[in-house]
């Protein structure tokens, strides 16, 4: 009877049991198709699995070294990163600071092998793709919707700057002035346009890489009629020049005087 004592203390008592074991070998890490020349590219916010499949005997131990130098020497979960029992390193909701080289190392008593994964995180600055109308005329009381679509990675946040420089942001979507609110998709709705809603509206798209914006032309809210109080010292007054000619007088004209006056 032949027996073997291995460096790690394993005792093999007969030839039959030896035949059942694979050949002694330095661990070999299988390079799967997921490994690409020039590194791996992953879109911001997605998940990424980095496999580390090892053969060789005695069975190898696996460690992972992260781009920041942290070494994971056993299966565990740290924040968004998991070292799985099958040797795979899993990254969830990848962010820009996850870029860098991840190194898998497999070691046994006969040696070690390593496999590197250079990882690049793809991000794009925001770009507004909607064509905002240059000039929009609406009737008072008739709802109007201004659309604002934007692309970008991470997904950009949409906000609107109103003519009075008030800004509507995604987490504060409503204002009582003219019944203005933002939809979940980022469109601006003026539910009940009034004269004071006239002006230029600006759509803003922002993510971690920058900001893009587009403005409408002058949104004009036409009034159907005007009511006012007559009087010698009132804002509006009228007097006759002759039997067939009259003068209508408006004192201190302003934006609120934008009306259709009919004689």
PyMOL commands that set and color helices and strands:
alter all, ss='L'
color gray80, all
select helices_A, chain A and resi 15-19+96-98+177-179+195-197+255-257
alter helices_A, ss='H'
color red, helices_A
select strands_A, chain A and resi 4-5+11-12+28-30+40-43+48-50+53-55+61-65+71-72+76-78+81-83+89-91+100-108+111-122+124-128+136-139+144-146+150-153+157-161+167-168+180-182+188-190+199-207+210-222+236-240+246-250
alter strands_A, ss='S'
color yellow, strands_A
deselect
rebuild
show_as cartoon
